[in-house]
Amino acid sequence: MRLRPPDASGPDALRRGLIGLPLAVAVPAAMAQFRVEISGVGATQVPIAIARFREEDKAPQPVGAIIRADLERSGLFRNLDTAGVALDEGSRPGMSDWRGRGVDALVAGSVARLADGRHDVRYRLWDVVKGSDLGGQGYAVPAADLRLAAHQIADAVYEKLTGEKGVFSTRIAYVTKAAGRHTLWVTDADGENGQTALASPEPIISPAWSPDGRELAYVSFESRKAVVYVQDVGSGRRRTVASFRGSNSAPAWSPDGRQLALTLSRDGGSQLYLMNRSGEDVRRLTNSGGAIDTEAAWSPDGKQIYFVSDRGGSPQVYRMPAAGGSPERVTFNGSYNISPALSPDGRSMAFITRDGGAFRLQVMDLASGTVRSVSDTKDDESPSFAPNSRLIIYATRDGGRDVLMTTTLDGRIKARLVSTQADVREPVWGPYGR
Amino acid sequence: MKTKINRSTPALALLAALVLAACSSPVKLDEPAVESRTATPVGGAGAGGASSGTSQSQVASVDLSKDATAGLAKVVYFDFDSYVVKDEYRPIIDGYSKALGADRKKRVVIEGHTDERGGREYNLALGQKRAEAVARSLTLLGVQDGQVESVSYGKERPAATGSDEAAWAKNRRAELRDR
């Protein structure tokens, strides 16, 4: 791990303090479906300078700005001003100059148009503290993949400086509702490059990425009841996996992608069942009489299923062995805890708690059971972890609209992906490797 | 898996129309045929009940007044956090049980709904409980299980917008629809 706490004293700290104010990154409105607004100050952030990529103004995408926003949103980096700096991947920047500016890491690069119409994107990363060149890479891509190339550079910088995998090249899915139309979207993790997976006059809820990122399960009301479909993201081919009597909902993929846990009312009430990914071999998992069991969520090792049950009188999170057995209760604070999401590293569970009339995102450390509130909004829903377990995406309400937010697990750095058109809800973070 | 992403010219309005070369076409579902939410005459013996061997001038008569559920309200409302079918809705239950008892081929779907407060999936399950409570009231009066399907919309299809008790009360409901 490569993080260094910022210097807490002296003129450098003052300069950093000024520059560390909330940074609004505006992507040109014509291209932006979302505006990304980032707020908060993290405990330990690497001060990084990302110089404008040579000729990036001529490219269809603002490569440097995309990288800057990605790193800022991660909560582990703070972008320092590089106005007027002219560098590229072939430069030999003066390390002591940059140290003097309070910079720990420096990125520079270029975007060049190739004769065949593609773009050649190159970067280099310097460890300013050690004064060493950490190397770089070039990507020759069509214009349509320029944003992806920028995200891959952000991932590489993030990994080289933190030792962890970045999530900037991943995708998210979510649902919008506007004027009676419901749309299931797939976008980059920064909310850009939106593509419609499903458009419907009836509601769509509970999207769930398959572990390999190729399919989305979801609930659609197109036949006037809740039915679970699985759709191949690349081809759009759909198949029905659960259309039993009554309602079929809350699909959750096992980590090996072979099974789905879901909620069925075919035998009365709402209970948990397992099935294989084609919808066959249905087995009942819970049997809680008149209670509601729903919102299954698998532990990353595939051995436990967390779920919501009101068998104790009000909805709480429980966990039981995926192979069957007695559930044990997991949440104990308050009278209403729902929507569990497990971090891929197995250490944390995000969920929603009702506190008075407010619905708030909380994170539980599973080893100790301690719970921390990570948002100060009142209508949080639908948390989902990034594949590196470092960020949570969730939906909430702000100014009368539904919005999507990402937050670090300590709640300090939040980014708002603002929809300018529709109410957005039900975000789910896709896996590595799109 | 690297996907090719084609972008139309930048314009918010075109985003919904993005079509990807070599990749998915968005799946677009047709608007449903306009449905009347008022009672549709399922009809007693009238519709299509022409007997064989009759003249070509035979006109089958459809008598709307015979439809037992035509005049009935179709909505049962619930108190907060409750799925108890209150006494004031007895007439609806009784009316439906008579109609369903008289015609064993007649079927009904009961759609349960909640107000907007709370999680989507939990509310889907609460709506399901409301629908099933109404269904139970019917089967207790002799309606056959196969004539009734209980489904839920949870909070996805509010009848009234607004975040006050007046709107919430209108959304906590079960709707009965003829199939």
Contacts between the chains, C-beta under 8 A, distances in Angstrom:
chain1	res1	chain2	res2	distance
A	28	B	10	7.7
A	30	B	10	4.0
A	30	B	11	6.8
A	30	B	12	8.0
A	31	B	10	4.5
A	33	B	12	6.7
A	33	B	15	5.7
A	142	B	4	7.4
A	144	B	4	6.1
A	144	B	5	4.6
A	144	B	6	5.6
A	144	B	7	6.3
A	145	B	2	7.4
A	145	B	4	7.6
A	145	B	5	6.8
A	148	B	2	8.0
A	148	B	5	7.7
A	183	B	16	6.9
A	193	B	5	5.8
A	193	B	7	7.4
A	194	B	15	5.7
A	194	B	18	7.4
A	195	B	5	7.2
A	195	B	18	5.6
A	195	B	20	6.3
A	195	B	23	7.9
A	195	B	24	7.4
A	195	B	26	7.4
A	196	B	16	6.1
A	196	B	18	6.4
A	196	B	26	3.8
A	197	B	24	6.9
A	197	B	26	6.3
A	197	B	27	7.0
A	198	B	26	6.7
A	198	B	27	4.9
A	198	B	28	7.9
A	198	B	29	7.5
A	199	B	16	7.2
A	199	B	26	5.8
A	199	B	27	7.3
A	199	B	28	4.8
A	199	B	29	6.9
A	200	B	28	7.9
A	200	B	29	4.5
A	201	B	29	6.7
A	201	B	31	5.1
A	201	B	32	6.4
A	202	B	29	7.5
A	202	B	32	7.6
A	203	B	153	7.3
A	203	B	156	3.9
A	203	B	157	6.9
A	205	B	120	5.3
A	205	B	121	7.5
A	205	B	124	7.6
A	205	B	154	7.8
A	205	B	156	6.6
A	206	B	120	7.1
A	206	B	121	6.3
A	213	B	1	7.7
A	214	B	1	7.3
A	220	B	29	8.0
A	221	B	153	6.8
A	221	B	156	6.7
A	221	B	157	7.9
A	222	B	29	5.2
A	224	B	109	7.6
A	224	B	111	7.9
A	224	B	151	7.4
A	225	B	109	7.8
A	225	B	111	7.9
A	225	B	149	7.9
A	225	B	151	3.8
A	225	B	152	7.8
A	226	B	124	6.3
A	226	B	151	6.9
A	226	B	152	6.7
A	226	B	153	7.9
A	231	B	27	6.8
A	232	B	24	7.6
A	233	B	24	6.4
A	234	B	1	7.3
A	234	B	3	6.4
A	234	B	23	5.5
A	234	B	24	5.7
A	235	B	23	7.8
A	235	B	24	5.7
A	236	B	24	3.9
A	236	B	25	5.3
A	236	B	26	6.8
A	236	B	27	5.0
A	238	B	27	6.2
A	245	B	149	6.1
A	246	B	128	6.7
A	246	B	149	6.8
A	246	B	150	5.7
A	246	B	151	6.0
A	246	B	152	7.9
A	247	B	124	6.2
A	247	B	125	7.9
A	247	B	128	5.3
A	247	B	151	5.5
A	247	B	152	4.9
A	249	B	121	6.0
A	249	B	124	5.5
A	250	B	121	4.8
A	250	B	124	7.9
A	263	B	121	6.9
A	263	B	124	7.9
A	263	B	125	6.9
A	265	B	125	7.9
A	265	B	128	5.1
A	265	B	132	7.6
A	265	B	150	7.2
A	265	B	152	7.6
A	268	B	132	6.7
A	269	B	125	7.9
A	269	B	128	7.3
A	269	B	129	7.2
A	269	B	132	7.1
A	270	B	124	7.5
A	270	B	125	3.7
A	270	B	128	5.5
A	270	B	129	7.8
A	292	B	122	6.8
A	292	B	125	4.1
A	292	B	126	7.2
A	292	B	129	7.1
A	294	B	121	5.0
A	294	B	122	6.2
A	294	B	124	7.5
A	294	B	125	5.1
A	295	B	119	7.5
A	295	B	121	5.0
A	295	B	122	7.1
A	308	B	119	7.9
A	308	B	121	7.5
A	308	B	122	6.2
A	310	B	122	8.0
A	315	B	119	7.9
A	315	B	122	5.6
A	336	B	118	7.6
A	338	B	118	7.6
A	338	B	119	4.4
A	338	B	121	7.7
A	338	B	122	5.3
A	339	B	119	5.5
A	339	B	121	7.6
A	352	B	119	6.4
A	354	B	118	7.3
A	357	B	117	7.8
A	359	B	118	7.5
A	359	B	119	7.7
A	381	B	119	6.3
A	381	B	120	7.1
A	382	B	120	7.5
A	420	B	12	7.2
A	421	B	12	6.5
A	425	B	120	8.0
A	426	B	120	7.4
A	433	B	1	7.2
A	434	B	1	6.2
A	434	B	2	7.7
A	434	B	3	6.7
